[in-house]
Amino acid sequence: MKEKILNKAADLFLSYGFKSVTMDDIANSLGISKKTVYSHFQNKRHLVHDTTFYVFDQINEGICQICAGHDDPVRELYEIKSLVMEQLKGEKTSPHYQLQKYYPKIFARLKEMQFESINRCVIENLRRGMEDGFYRKDLDIDLIAKFYLNGNLGLMNLDLFPMDQNNMGDLKAAFLEYHIRAIATEKGLKSLYKLLEE
């Protein structure tokens, strides 16, 4: 039952936002009593915490599967972007912003874990891309990984990219193309052009 509640809470939080979804909403959508929800989660903050890291773990697991089965690092990054957008429902409720505003401690821990996970993934992607000739040999891997992470996080800055004027999927696609064009060799660009045509 706990996993069912986490699944439903993730769906509702990502669709409608962390603030607007209540414990009643989650119980009603599952057809269970609020008491059942509280038997697994002490309060809403605990549910938000557990749901946040449940979603994080699911995304991480998906990213590991993508990375394990790829010989094209450019395509790998695009598949990871698609997975994240799908899992986060296009980030239409700006989950990062809402966590930061209403649950700052949870947000701070998530940010640490994201940095570790994304940094490790990007560094490995850069290494393989350089070895296999998709990326330039003269790249400073640590610096490029930090650029990539900072750029991705910057897309969630609502002052720069207001939700009513920007689509997160389009922003992430534009950023990823920008990133690859900056580091790719001719071989990497061919892979990029093929993906863009698809």
Secondary structure, DSSP 4 states (H G I P E B T S, - for coil): -HHHHHHHHHHHHHHH-TTT--HHHHHHHHTS-HHHHHHH-SSHHHHHHHHHHHHHHHHHHHHHHHHHT-S-HHHHHHHHHHHHHHHTGGGTT-HHHHHHHH-HHHHHHHHHHHHHHHHHHHHHHHHHHHHTTSB-TT--HHHHHHHHHHHHHHTT-TTTS-TTT--HHHHHHHHHHHHHHHHB-HHHHHHHHHHHH-
